[in-house]
Amino acid sequence: MPPKISNAEWDVMSVIWAKAPLTAVEVFDSLPSNHGWKQKTVNTFLSRLEAKGVLAVDKRGKAFVYTARVPREKCVQAEGDSFLQRVFHGATADLVLHFCERADMTAEEISELEQLLKAKKARK
């Protein structure tokens, strides 16, 4: 199971998942400017993510180059499972109902959900 990453670390990882390999400066330059972070802050996040085993780092010349060691999908799955347990005590139907009641879904999204549920039911 992938390690837990903070919201700020998610922001950094989103850039890396989208554009890797990147140097620390490239990661910093790719982040939205509204964070107000300094390069040193981003470097700290990169070090933490490397220590957690989420990032791989290679030295190329004078720069460190970062790539994801854990795919985004695995982190999303772990976060989703954690959220389901923490907030809905593992009750998947309650989670789905919660979001269906509150989400502004298009007809296409509703159709996709219906197809997914029909397929799930057919496998039971």
C-alpha positions as a Markdown table, in Angstrom:
| # | Residue | x | y | z |
|---|---|---|---|---|
| 1 | Met | 0.0 | 0.0 | 0.0 |
| 2 | Pro | 1.4 | 3.4 | -0.9 |
| 3 | Pro | 2.3 | 5.7 | 2.0 |
| 4 | Lys | -0.1 | 8.5 | 3.0 |
| 5 | Ile | 0.7 | 11.8 | 1.3 |
| 6 | Ser | -0.4 | 15.3 | 2.4 |
| 7 | Asn | -2.5 | 17.7 | 0.4 |
| 8 | Ala | 0.5 | 19.8 | -0.5 |
| 9 | Glu | 2.5 | 16.6 | -1.5 |
| 10 | Trp | -0.5 | 15.7 | -3.8 |
| 11 | Asp | 0.0 | 19.1 | -5.5 |
| 12 | Val | 3.7 | 18.3 | -6.1 |
| 13 | Met | 3.0 | 14.7 | -7.2 |
| 14 | Ser | 0.4 | 15.9 | -9.6 |
| 15 | Val | 3.0 | 17.9 | -11.5 |
| 16 | Ile | 5.4 | 15.0 | -11.4 |
| 17 | Trp | 2.8 | 12.4 | -12.6 |
| 18 | Ala | 1.9 | 14.8 | -15.4 |
| 19 | Lys | 5.3 | 15.9 | -16.6 |
| 20 | Ala | 8.2 | 13.7 | -15.2 |
| 21 | Pro | 11.1 | 13.5 | -15.3 |
| 22 | Leu | 11.6 | 17.0 | -13.7 |
| 23 | Thr | 14.2 | 18.8 | -11.8 |
| 24 | Ala | 13.2 | 20.5 | -8.5 |
| 25 | Val | 13.2 | 23.9 | -10.3 |
| 26 | Glu | 11.0 | 22.5 | -13.1 |
| 27 | Val | 8.6 | 21.2 | -10.4 |
| 28 | Phe | 8.5 | 24.6 | -8.7 |
| 29 | Asp | 7.9 | 26.4 | -12.1 |
| 30 | Ser | 5.1 | 24.0 | -12.9 |
| 31 | Leu | 3.1 | 24.6 | -9.7 |
| 32 | Pro | 0.4 | 27.2 | -9.7 |
| 33 | Ser | 1.7 | 30.5 | -8.5 |
| 34 | Asn | -1.1 | 30.9 | -6.0 |
| 35 | His | 0.6 | 28.5 | -3.6 |
| 36 | Gly | 3.0 | 31.2 | -2.6 |
| 37 | Trp | 5.7 | 28.6 | -1.9 |
| 38 | Lys | 9.4 | 29.2 | -2.2 |
| 39 | Gln | 11.7 | 26.8 | -3.9 |
| 40 | Lys | 13.0 | 25.6 | -0.6 |
| 41 | Thr | 9.5 | 24.6 | 0.4 |
| 42 | Val | 9.1 | 22.5 | -2.8 |
| 43 | Asn | 12.5 | 20.9 | -2.1 |
| 44 | Thr | 11.3 | 19.9 | 1.3 |
| 45 | Phe | 8.2 | 18.3 | -0.2 |
| 46 | Leu | 10.4 | 16.5 | -2.7 |
| 47 | Ser | 12.7 | 15.2 | 0.0 |
| 48 | Arg | 9.7 | 13.9 | 2.1 |
| 49 | Leu | 8.2 | 12.2 | -0.9 |
| 50 | Glu | 11.5 | 10.5 | -1.7 |
| 51 | Ala | 11.8 | 9.4 | 1.9 |
| 52 | Lys | 8.3 | 8.0 | 1.8 |
| 53 | Gly | 9.3 | 6.0 | -1.3 |
| 54 | Val | 6.8 | 7.8 | -3.6 |
| 55 | Leu | 9.6 | 9.5 | -5.7 |
| 56 | Ala | 12.7 | 8.2 | -7.3 |
| 57 | Val | 15.6 | 10.7 | -7.7 |
| 58 | Asp | 18.6 | 10.6 | -10.1 |
| 59 | Lys | 21.5 | 12.9 | -10.1 |
| 60 | Arg | 22.1 | 14.3 | -13.6 |
| 61 | Gly | 25.0 | 16.7 | -13.6 |
| 62 | Lys | 24.4 | 19.2 | -10.8 |
| 63 | Ala | 20.6 | 18.7 | -10.8 |
| 64 | Phe | 18.4 | 16.0 | -9.1 |
| 65 | Val | 15.8 | 14.7 | -11.5 |
| 66 | Tyr | 12.5 | 13.3 | -10.0 |
| 67 | Thr | 10.2 | 10.6 | -11.3 |
| 68 | Ala | 7.3 | 8.9 | -9.7 |
| 69 | Arg | 8.1 | 5.6 | -8.1 |
| 70 | Val | 4.4 | 4.9 | -7.3 |
| 71 | Pro | 1.8 | 5.4 | -10.0 |
| 72 | Arg | -1.0 | 7.9 | -9.5 |
| 73 | Glu | -3.6 | 5.2 | -9.7 |
| 74 | Lys | -2.2 | 3.4 | -6.7 |
| 75 | Cys | -2.2 | 6.6 | -4.6 |
| 76 | Val | -5.8 | 7.4 | -5.7 |
| 77 | Gln | -6.9 | 3.9 | -4.8 |
| 78 | Ala | -5.2 | 4.1 | -1.3 |
| 79 | Glu | -6.8 | 7.6 | -0.7 |
| 80 | Gly | -10.2 | 6.4 | -1.8 |
| 81 | Asp | -10.0 | 3.3 | 0.4 |
| 82 | Ser | -8.9 | 5.4 | 3.4 |
| 83 | Phe | -11.7 | 7.9 | 2.8 |
| 84 | Leu | -14.3 | 5.2 | 2.5 |
| 85 | Gln | -13.2 | 3.6 | 5.8 |
| 86 | Arg | -12.8 | 6.9 | 7.7 |
| 87 | Val | -15.9 | 8.7 | 6.5 |
| 88 | Phe | -18.4 | 6.0 | 5.6 |
| 89 | His | -17.0 | 3.1 | 7.7 |
| 90 | Gly | -16.6 | 1.0 | 4.6 |
| 91 | Ala | -20.2 | 1.4 | 3.4 |
| 92 | Thr | -19.7 | 1.7 | -0.3 |
| 93 | Ala | -23.4 | 2.2 | -1.1 |
| 94 | Asp | -23.6 | 5.1 | 1.4 |
| 95 | Leu | -20.6 | 6.8 | -0.3 |
| 96 | Val | -22.1 | 6.4 | -3.8 |
| 97 | Leu | -25.5 | 7.6 | -2.7 |
| 98 | His | -23.9 | 10.6 | -1.0 |
| 99 | Phe | -22.1 | 11.7 | -4.1 |
| 100 | Cys | -25.0 | 10.9 | -6.5 |
| 101 | Glu | -27.4 | 13.0 | -4.4 |
| 102 | Arg | -25.0 | 16.0 | -4.3 |
| 103 | Ala | -23.2 | 15.9 | -7.6 |
| 104 | Asp | -24.3 | 17.8 | -10.7 |
| 105 | Met | -24.1 | 14.9 | -13.1 |
| 106 | Thr | -24.6 | 15.0 | -16.9 |
| 107 | Ala | -26.8 | 12.5 | -18.7 |
| 108 | Glu | -23.7 | 10.8 | -20.0 |
| 109 | Glu | -22.2 | 10.4 | -16.5 |
| 110 | Ile | -25.5 | 9.0 | -15.2 |
| 111 | Ser | -25.6 | 6.6 | -18.1 |
| 112 | Glu | -22.0 | 5.5 | -17.3 |
| 113 | Leu | -22.9 | 5.0 | -13.7 |
| 114 | Glu | -25.9 | 2.9 | -14.6 |
| 115 | Gln | -23.8 | 0.7 | -16.9 |
| 116 | Leu | -21.2 | 0.3 | -14.3 |
| 117 | Leu | -23.8 | -0.8 | -11.7 |
| 118 | Lys | -25.5 | -3.2 | -14.2 |
| 119 | Ala | -22.1 | -4.8 | -14.9 |
| 120 | Lys | -21.4 | -5.1 | -11.2 |
| 121 | Lys | -24.8 | -6.7 | -10.6 |
| 122 | Ala | -24.3 | -9.2 | -13.4 |
| 123 | Arg | -21.0 | -10.3 | -11.8 |
| 124 | Lys | -22.8 | -11.1 | -8.5 |
